[in-house]
Every structure is written in C-alpha cells, then in structure tokens.
Amino acid sequence: MIHIVDYGIGNLRSAEKALQHSGVNARLVDDPRELASATAVVLPGVGSYGTCIAALDASGWREPILEVLGAGVPFLGICVGFQMLFEGSEESPDARGLGVVRGQVRKLEGAPKLPHIQWNRLDIERSSRLFPVDLDEQWMYFVHSYAAPVTAETVATATYGSTFSAAIERDNIMGVQFHPEKSGSQGLAMLARFAAMTGEI
C-alpha cells in the first residue's frame, strides 16, 4: 500500500485520486505509526515552507518519515513536500527541513512574475526511473515562488527566470517541484512509474 501523508495541509485528496486513477493501491494516512507498513510513501505539500514544516512536526511525522527514508522505502515528495527534503528554505529561515538532501530552497531569481503558475517543459538531465531519457517531451504544471537548487540528485530541471531542480532521484528518495496530479496524462504516467517501483501497479 502506498501511503499518502495526511498532516492537515493542502488538498491531499487530489494526490490520492490521481494515484488511484493510475490503478495504484494508495490511501491517505493520518497516523504516523502506519508508515511502518507502507510499501511507498508520498508527501504532498502546498503553501509556505514554514507552515508545512510546522504542521509536519506538530503531528509527529518527522521521525517516522526519516525512518522510512533510511529504510529504503520508495518516497516521493511533491511541491513543498519535495522542498522539505532539503535542509531549509529562505522562505522560512527558522524552519528545519528533513535534511536528507543537501542545499537550501531559494526564491526564484529573474522570474518575470511570481508565483510561477503555468505549464513548463522539463529538461531531462539524466536517465532515471521517474524520467527515462527515451520519453517524449515532458510538460508539467508548476505553482511555486521558491525552488530547490540543481544538485547531484537532480534528474530533471526547468527554467523560469533561472534554472532549478524540477525532479530529484537518489536511491529511494525522489521529489518533484511540479504537481503531477495536475499535469494531465504525463503527470499520471510519472506517478505510475513511481508506483511500479513498489509493485503497487
């Protein structure tokens, strides 16, 4: 079962429905203890970085999430859920990220307008399980003003004023800045590729 972390932030049902639409066995869980039985974990997030971190910590999710990350359970962070994998964000300097990926999330530089709300093309930097290099051109839907840097884990970038990490992958740790659940057939196909790693599709 793919567990979607329900920590009271955002429209989590949209992520659940998108996974289920792809034929995936997925459900929302609001008890951190349930992660122990997960075959994979999805961490969505919308709004400000600090609000999401505060909600995650207040509901007791930090340590269970770090445990499954360390145990090799496939893990996908979406939007702010992706940003929380990093050490921190200049949007909320006092909020401590999960820190499993090094680097700081920063405001998009040179952007013509913020937030960045539009479809944008991905540049596939290297082949990965989320984005094999033989895919057709990929367009995904973004809603954000802050973005993660390009790191050794980056498998796809996008450019809006400046170039940023659109997707990362390192072993079981994966994250995407865009909203796959709002990105049509290509977003659903990416979710299906994630699910395929777990045997849940």
Summary of the structure (lengths in Angstrom):
residues: 201
radius of gyration: 15.2
end to end distance: 10.3
largest distance: 44.6
contacts: 704
relative contact order: 0.18
helix: 27%
strand: 28%
